[in-house]
Amino acid sequence: MPGVTDRVAPRRGWWQPLLVFLIGLALGVLALGTVLVGCAYLVLRPFANASEDHNPSFRYGERVLEQAYGSNDPHTAGLDCGALVDRAGGRPSPFDRDEAVDGCEYEESSLND
């Protein structure tokens, strides 16, 4: 039977590969947009609502400092320039020795006691 074995499989339409390409392109653009929006969120988040009036966690932190140390300024709260000690051992921590705190001068003898 001539012609039976010579048949060619029906050809897919030209639009199917184009549709696959467009769907892939749309998914790629969506993924790239998601990454860019996520990065922008991470970069800009610290600047959003950073004022005292709009940030309840900032006000809560101030209240905790004020209740614990008598001041809501984290730089001077409870500091009597020499009372920077860790709670575990009662000795000044290495961080406090290396970093100068505003308004506080450390004496060498107080660090070695």
VEXNU-802229 format. One record per residue: residue number from 1; residue in one letter; x negated, y negated, z negated of N, C-alpha, C in turn. Coordinates in Angstrom, 3 decimals, always signed. Example, Ala and Ser with C-alpha at 12.3 -4.5 7.8 and 13.67 -1.06 7.14 Angstrom:
2
1,a,-13.190,+5.690,-7.800,-12.300,+4.500,-7.800,-13.200,+3.300,-7.800
2,s,-12.850,+2.250,-7.080,-13.670,+1.060,-7.140,-12.900,-0.030,-7.870
***
This chain:
113
1,m,-0.844,+1.164,+0.000,+0.000,+0.000,+0.000,-0.894,-1.233,+0.000
2,p,-0.999,-1.787,+1.114,-1.793,-2.994,+1.183,-1.062,-4.142,+0.497
3,g,-1.808,-4.974,-0.179,-1.227,-6.156,-0.816,-0.896,-5.961,-2.284
4,v,-0.694,-4.725,-2.724,-0.346,-4.513,-4.126,-1.562,-4.793,-5.015
5,t,-2.704,-4.301,-4.601,-3.908,-4.516,-5.396,-4.534,-5.876,-5.122
6,d,-4.108,-6.551,-4.110,-4.694,-7.844,-3.761,-3.994,-9.018,-4.450
7,r,-3.038,-8.711,-5.270,-2.309,-9.803,-5.915,-3.191,-10.546,-6.908
8,v,-3.015,-11.840,-6.980,-3.753,-12.689,-7.915,-2.808,-13.012,-9.075
9,a,-3.360,-12.993,-10.264,-2.535,-13.310,-11.435,-1.993,-14.731,-11.298
10,p,-0.798,-14.943,-11.772,-0.240,-16.285,-11.654,-1.116,-17.298,-12.394
11,r,-1.324,-18.408,-11.768,-2.210,-19.430,-12.296,-1.485,-20.256,-13.348
12,r,-2.207,-20.541,-14.466,-1.602,-21.401,-15.483,-1.500,-22.806,-14.922
13,g,-0.591,-23.540,-15.469,-0.430,-24.914,-15.007,-1.614,-25.776,-15.420
14,w,-1.834,-26.847,-14.700,-2.952,-27.746,-14.988,-2.744,-28.503,-16.294
15,w,-1.501,-28.565,-16.738,-1.182,-29.349,-17.923,-1.538,-28.630,-19.224
16,q,-1.668,-27.305,-19.208,-1.969,-26.573,-20.443,-3.366,-26.890,-20.998
17,p,-4.423,-26.858,-20.188,-5.720,-27.261,-20.744,-5.730,-28.725,-21.193
18,l,-5.014,-29.569,-20.463,-4.926,-30.971,-20.851,-4.212,-31.118,-22.194
19,l,-3.161,-30.342,-22.401,-2.431,-30.384,-23.663,-3.313,-29.917,-24.823
20,v,-4.075,-28.861,-24.615,-4.993,-28.367,-25.651,-6.040,-29.431,-25.971
21,f,-6.580,-30.078,-24.937,-7.568,-31.133,-25.144,-6.970,-32.299,-25.925
22,l,-5.776,-32.729,-25.565,-5.153,-33.862,-26.244,-4.818,-33.540,-27.702
23,i,-4.380,-32.321,-27.972,-4.104,-31.923,-29.355,-5.400,-31.909,-30.161
24,g,-6.463,-31.369,-29.581,-7.762,-31.372,-30.264,-8.271,-32.779,-30.509
25,l,-8.102,-33.641,-29.521,-8.522,-35.034,-29.671,-7.731,-35.723,-30.783
26,a,-6.429,-35.487,-30.830,-5.597,-36.093,-31.875,-6.014,-35.599,-33.258
27,l,-6.292,-34.310,-33.390,-6.733,-33.776,-34.680,-8.097,-34.344,-35.077
28,g,-8.982,-34.511,-34.111,-10.288,-35.102,-34.399,-10.175,-36.540,-34.858
29,v,-9.322,-37.314,-34.191,-9.113,-38.713,-34.583,-8.488,-38.775,-35.975
30,l,-7.556,-37.878,-36.255,-6.930,-37.838,-37.575,-7.958,-37.506,-38.659
31,a,-8.823,-36.541,-38.394,-9.855,-36.172,-39.371,-10.837,-37.318,-39.586
32,l,-11.262,-37.955,-38.514,-12.192,-39.080,-38.633,-11.549,-40.242,-39.392
33,g,-10.297,-40.523,-39.105,-9.591,-41.582,-39.826,-9.460,-41.271,-41.305
34,t,-9.199,-40.007,-41.635,-9.103,-39.612,-43.041,-10.426,-39.828,-43.758
35,v,-11.522,-39.460,-43.116,-12.847,-39.646,-43.716,-13.140,-41.132,-43.905
36,l,-12.840,-41.943,-42.905,-13.107,-43.381,-43.011,-12.257,-44.044,-44.094
37,v,-10.997,-43.659,-44.191,-10.130,-44.222,-45.229,-10.617,-43.784,-46.611
38,g,-11.043,-42.537,-46.741,-11.581,-42.060,-48.016,-12.830,-42.804,-48.420
39,c,-13.721,-43.036,-47.476,-14.945,-43.791,-47.782,-14.614,-45.230,-48.164
40,a,-13.705,-45.843,-47.438,-13.311,-47.215,-47.768,-12.692,-47.274,-49.160
41,y,-11.899,-46.276,-49.513,-11.296,-46.228,-50.844,-12.374,-46.143,-51.922
42,l,-13.352,-45.266,-51.719,-14.414,-45.107,-52.714,-15.257,-46.369,-52.855
43,v,-15.475,-47.064,-51.740,-16.297,-48.274,-51.785,-15.527,-49.440,-52.405
44,l,-14.264,-49.583,-52.069,-13.500,-50.754,-52.500,-12.771,-50.568,-53.823
45,r,-12.648,-49.342,-54.320,-11.902,-49.090,-55.547,-12.418,-49.881,-56.749
46,p,-13.721,-50.005,-56.960,-14.168,-50.768,-58.133,-13.740,-52.233,-58.109
47,f,-13.462,-52.769,-56.932,-13.089,-54.176,-56.828,-11.591,-54.393,-56.972
48,a,-10.807,-53.340,-56.870,-9.361,-53.472,-56.953,-8.937,-53.553,-58.416
49,n,-8.169,-54.547,-58.743,-7.639,-54.725,-60.092,-8.733,-54.693,-61.150
50,a,-9.837,-55.346,-60.880,-10.952,-55.319,-61.823,-10.812,-56.362,-62.922
51,s,-9.821,-57.203,-62.816,-9.682,-58.243,-63.835,-9.025,-57.671,-65.084
52,e,-9.148,-58.395,-66.168,-8.591,-57.949,-67.436,-7.067,-57.886,-67.388
53,d,-6.448,-58.771,-66.623,-4.995,-58.860,-66.614,-4.335,-57.679,-65.922
54,h,-5.005,-57.069,-64.950,-4.358,-56.046,-64.139,-4.861,-54.644,-64.424
55,n,-5.791,-54.493,-65.328,-6.387,-53.183,-65.538,-6.125,-52.718,-66.967
56,p,-5.110,-51.858,-67.164,-4.799,-51.434,-68.526,-5.928,-50.648,-69.180
57,s,-6.696,-49.901,-68.411,-7.784,-49.141,-69.024,-8.879,-50.080,-69.520
58,f,-9.072,-51.205,-68.845,-10.039,-52.193,-69.306,-9.590,-52.770,-70.642
59,r,-8.297,-53.113,-70.736,-7.782,-53.660,-71.993,-7.848,-52.617,-73.100
60,y,-7.596,-51.341,-72.776,-7.686,-50.281,-73.778,-9.118,-50.156,-74.287
61,g,-10.085,-50.229,-73.381,-11.484,-50.169,-73.787,-11.856,-51.327,-74.692
62,e,-11.330,-52.503,-74.393,-11.580,-53.660,-75.255,-11.012,-53.435,-76.645
63,r,-9.793,-52.882,-76.711,-9.177,-52.642,-78.018,-9.973,-51.619,-78.820
64,v,-10.456,-50.579,-78.159,-11.241,-49.563,-78.857,-12.514,-50.181,-79.416
65,l,-13.210,-50.989,-78.609,-14.424,-51.647,-79.092,-14.125,-52.575,-80.265
66,e,-13.023,-53.309,-80.150,-12.708,-54.259,-81.208,-12.366,-53.542,-82.506
67,q,-11.616,-52.435,-82.409,-11.270,-51.695,-83.617,-12.499,-51.038,-84.237
68,a,-13.380,-50.520,-83.403,-14.528,-49.781,-83.927,-15.643,-50.697,-84.407
69,y,-15.885,-51.779,-83.688,-17.073,-52.582,-83.968,-16.790,-54.035,-84.333
70,g,-15.532,-54.427,-84.301,-15.207,-55.792,-84.678,-15.373,-56.805,-83.568
71,s,-15.703,-56.363,-82.370,-15.854,-57.274,-81.241,-15.483,-56.513,-79.983
72,n,-14.922,-57.214,-79.017,-14.581,-56.537,-77.773,-15.605,-56.779,-76.678
73,d,-16.717,-57.398,-77.018,-17.792,-57.594,-76.052,-18.744,-56.407,-76.144
74,p,-18.850,-55.601,-75.091,-19.678,-54.398,-75.185,-21.151,-54.686,-75.405
75,h,-21.607,-55.911,-75.121,-23.026,-56.217,-75.299,-23.369,-56.520,-76.754
76,t,-22.406,-57.029,-77.494,-22.711,-57.418,-78.872,-21.843,-56.710,-79.893
77,a,-20.967,-55.814,-79.472,-20.030,-55.175,-80.392,-20.767,-54.361,-81.442
78,g,-20.650,-54.783,-82.680,-21.205,-54.027,-83.784,-22.713,-54.044,-83.880
79,l,-23.374,-54.869,-83.103,-24.830,-54.880,-83.126,-25.324,-55.921,-84.117
80,d,-26.194,-55.496,-84.995,-26.852,-56.472,-85.850,-28.345,-56.451,-85.562
81,c,-28.682,-56.221,-84.314,-30.063,-56.263,-83.847,-30.951,-55.362,-84.684
82,g,-30.732,-54.102,-84.578,-31.498,-53.128,-85.334,-30.612,-51.975,-85.729
83,a,-29.320,-52.158,-85.506,-28.377,-51.108,-85.848,-28.051,-50.237,-84.650
84,l,-28.840,-50.353,-83.597,-28.595,-49.509,-82.430,-29.172,-48.132,-82.701
85,v,-28.380,-47.293,-83.278,-28.846,-45.952,-83.619,-27.881,-44.944,-83.033
86,d,-28.396,-43.767,-82.758,-27.479,-42.739,-82.293,-26.775,-42.145,-83.503
87,r,-25.600,-41.599,-83.288,-24.797,-41.133,-84.412,-25.336,-39.850,-85.010
88,a,-26.057,-39.072,-84.246,-26.502,-37.774,-84.745,-27.644,-37.915,-85.744
89,g,-28.693,-38.639,-85.384,-29.876,-38.640,-86.223,-30.154,-39.935,-86.940
90,g,-29.439,-40.995,-86.624,-29.686,-42.256,-87.282,-30.947,-42.952,-86.821
91,r,-31.496,-42.540,-85.694,-32.700,-43.184,-85.159,-32.319,-43.918,-83.877
92,p,-33.020,-44.972,-83.565,-32.750,-45.652,-82.288,-32.984,-44.693,-81.129
93,s,-32.078,-44.716,-80.185,-32.238,-43.815,-79.042,-33.307,-44.360,-78.102
94,p,-33.928,-43.505,-77.307,-34.948,-43.973,-76.359,-34.406,-45.016,-75.393
95,f,-33.136,-44.891,-75.030,-32.542,-45.866,-74.122,-32.552,-47.252,-74.761
96,d,-32.191,-47.318,-76.038,-32.127,-48.608,-76.715,-33.514,-49.208,-76.898
97,r,-34.526,-48.364,-77.049,-35.881,-48.885,-77.205,-36.393,-49.458,-75.888
98,d,-36.048,-48.799,-74.810,-36.576,-49.216,-73.512,-35.818,-50.401,-72.928
99,e,-34.553,-50.470,-73.194,-33.720,-51.513,-72.609,-33.499,-52.626,-73.631
100,a,-33.746,-53.832,-73.233,-33.509,-54.964,-74.128,-32.027,-55.280,-74.141
101,v,-31.479,-55.442,-75.303,-30.084,-55.823,-75.442,-30.051,-57.321,-75.670
102,d,-29.079,-57.988,-75.038,-28.999,-59.444,-75.143,-28.976,-59.884,-76.600
103,g,-29.885,-60.755,-76.965,-29.901,-61.325,-78.294,-30.542,-60.460,-79.349
104,c,-31.100,-59.325,-78.994,-31.690,-58.433,-79.986,-33.173,-58.249,-79.712
105,e,-33.954,-58.410,-80.751,-35.393,-58.147,-80.685,-35.675,-56.976,-81.615
106,y,-36.456,-56.035,-81.149,-36.775,-54.877,-81.975,-38.168,-55.020,-82.557
107,e,-38.276,-54.658,-83.814,-39.585,-54.640,-84.446,-40.135,-53.230,-84.345
108,e,-41.414,-53.139,-84.134,-42.062,-51.841,-83.966,-41.899,-50.978,-85.218
109,s,-41.920,-51.599,-86.402,-41.829,-50.817,-87.637,-40.462,-50.164,-87.781
110,s,-39.407,-50.814,-87.296,-38.081,-50.223,-87.438,-37.912,-49.015,-86.538
111,l,-38.688,-48.929,-85.474,-38.575,-47.784,-84.575,-39.292,-46.560,-85.121
112,n,-40.286,-46.761,-85.941,-41.071,-45.637,-86.440,-40.585,-45.119,-87.778
113,d,-39.620,-45.760,-88.372,-39.123,-45.319,-89.685,-38.309,-44.057,-89.567
***
